[in-house]
Amino acid sequence: MGAKKRYCRQAIPITTIVSDVFGKMGISRGTEHRIVFDAWDSIVPSKFKNKCRAVSFRNGRFIVEVKSAPLMQELKCFRQSEFVMLLNQEIKFNSNNQALIVNKIEFKSN
């Protein structure tokens, strides 16, 4: 059997491919951050705003710092799936971006 023909002699990392696809769609990592952080600011209740701070978003994982231990337990145990759903709805409504999805929210102590 002969060697398999390749269109590209060098393998291209998947991160490069994904970055290029997002770039063509008008989404860069900075844009992703802004969209997700803005969505978080619009959905988080005002009573939580001074106790929670968005820290990072990467590969569908959104990290939020929480200053209060009881609040962190409430968010982790009872409201995590609710916030994921609300974030994704807000992102789709405000940015018309079907490709950007928050898969998981991690709440961490400050």
N, C-alpha and C positions, 0 to 999 in steps of 0.2 A: 504494500500500500504506500502510496505517495504521501508526502507531507501535506497537511491541511493548509490551504491557501488562506492567508490573512490579508485583510485590507490595510491593516496598519501593523507595521513590523514591531513597534513598541506597544506594550500594554498601557492603556490609559487608566489611571486610578478613577474609581467610581465617584470619588468626591469632586474630581474635575468635571466629570460628565454632568453630575447633578448641579454643580455650580453654573455650568454653561447653560443648562436647560432653564434654571431659575433666572439667569441673566437675560435670556431671550424672552422670558415671560415678564420681565420688568421687576423681578424680585431679587434683591441681594440680601446678604446677611443683615446689613444695617437696616434695610427696608423691613425685613421680617421682624427685627427687634422693635422697630417703631410701631408697626401694625399691632403686634401682640401687646406691647406695653400700653399703647393707647386704648386698646380693647379692655385691658385689665382696669385701667383708670376709670373707664366708663361703666363697668359692671360691678366693681367692688362697692359694697355699701359704705356710706359716709362714716358710719361708726367704726369701720375697720381701717379707713384710709391712713390714719396716723399710727396704726400698729402693724401695718403690712407694707412691704416695699418689694416691687418687682426687681429681680437681680439679673436673671439670665434667661435666654431662650435659645435652644439649640437642638436640632434633630427631633423636634416635636416635644421636647421636654422643657417645661417652664418652671423656673425656680423663684420662689417668693420667700423673703425673710419675714419672720413674724416675731414681734417683740414680747408677746404675752404667751406664756405656756398654756393657760386654759384656752385661749383663742386658737393656738396651734392645734390642740387636741380636737377642738370643735371643727376646725377646717379639715384636718386629716380624716377624722372619723365620719363626719356627717355631711360635709359640704364639698368635698373634693370633686366628686362626679358632677355635681350641680355647676360648679365653676368651670369645669372643662366644657360642659355643654354650652353654658352661657358665652364663654370665650369664643368657641367655634362659631356660634350664631352671630356674635358681634363682628367677628373677622369677616365672615361671608357677607354680612349685610353692609358693612361700611367700606370694605375694600374690594368687593366682588372678586375675591381671590378664592378659587376652589381648591388650589393646590396646597395652601398653607393651613395646616391642622395642628392643634395642640393635642397631643396624645396623653400627656401626663402632667400633672402639677405636683411639684415637690415643695412642701412647706418645711423650712429650716429655721432653727432658732437663731436669733440675732446675736 
